[in-house]
Amino acid sequence: MDDTFARFGLPGEPGSEEFWAAATAPAMVPAMVPGADGGWTALFLWRGSPASLDFESWSEPVPLRRWGETDCWYAEVAMPARLRVTYRLRTTDAAYADPLNPVGAGGDRSIAATPDAPAQPHWPAVGPADVLPLPRTRLRWTSERLGGRRTVRVHPVGGGGPVVLLLDGDDWLYLHPAMTAFDSAVAQGDLPPVTLVFVPARDREAEFACRPELWEAIRDELLPLVAESGVPANRDRLVVAGQSLGGLSAMYAALEFPGLVSGLACQSGSFWWEPGAPDLPDPMGGPVGGAIAARLRERADLSGLRVAFDVGEHERRMLPHCELVETLTGRAGATVRVSRSASGHDRAGWRHALLRDVAWVLADGGGPAAGPPRAHG
């Protein structure tokens, strides 16, 4: 047999029952072997029809090739060291989770990690057919400022504590099991008790832009709803966790609503953003740090604020924007922690940083850092 598959440990003729039985072993999916330049070569398999691999931000789509006249479609994909990535298989009419991969994110996505990607404790392996648990407390938020109605879930972890707003809350409810992960982290002593508020977005580009309406609505409408719900929550300490445009919005809230926010966990903040940038052919090609960097230069004092920044080490074009905002935030007096995750622009990489950084933001002590402090994970 050609060594295309043998070097990944797959026996038998491609397309045979022996071959597919080996391919479904959890340790094999997707199979990886050392590649060039310290990276990895991953083998992705699909049975039956033409398809392509659709990666979340890290790579352009990769078409699968058919092995002869068999039902075996495959792709060998070169991956860098330290990468965790979300992907799905796209056919001509639909997108699917990888049926050979037991680790999923929602019903139509899977997660692949290189062997050297750091572990993500507290996040269980969830298959595409699994139904994630939901918090029992459900609030109906009818917003005058934002318009419309939305459902907000609230979950007191370990009996409840400081409020942690999870922006893009539906992603953390239905794609990645944040409720389960936070429960595990608190139970094992890696995080103090908190009260999670899963804030859904209806129009991310409008709501997460640097505008006051979302945060006025959270301050004047949502937080009073949480207080009236009877769920234990300490509103005197409010932590905002946001990713991408949500990270931009979190930083905006800290700047423009300083009495509201005490800490941020900000992953891959879209700090390239400035008015009009999303409509440009190259949104990231404008001033480094965008509107947030400009605002930070104007503001003299962020003392008392704790901010944990994280960005994927494979997000090369994001790094200059994030690095400038990290530096300016520290210069403005905030206590800052900086880390780089083994991912691209992808929740599969952000989710470990979410737990770790919320824990750091809520930790006692830990004065201003030199540099600021940097960590990898």
Secondary structure, 3 states (H helix, E strand, C coil): CCHHHHCCCCCCCCCCHHHHHHHCCHHHCCEEEECHHHCEEEEEEEECCCCEEEECCCCCCEECEECCCCCEEEEEEEECCCCEEEEEEECCCCEECCCCCCCECCCCCEEEECCCCCCCCCCCCCCCCCCCCCCCEEEEEECCCCCCEEEEEEEEECCCCEEEEEECHHHHHHCCCHHHHHHHHHHCCCCCCEEEEEECCCCHHHHCCCCCHHHHHHHHHHHHHHHHCCCCCEEEEEEEEEECHHHHHHHHHHHHCCCCCCEEEEECCCCCCCCCHHHCCCHHHCCCCHHHHHHHHHCCCCCCCEEEEEEECCCCCCHHHHHHHHHHHHHCCCEEEEEEECECCCHHHHHHHHHHHHHHHHCCCCCCCCCCCEEEC
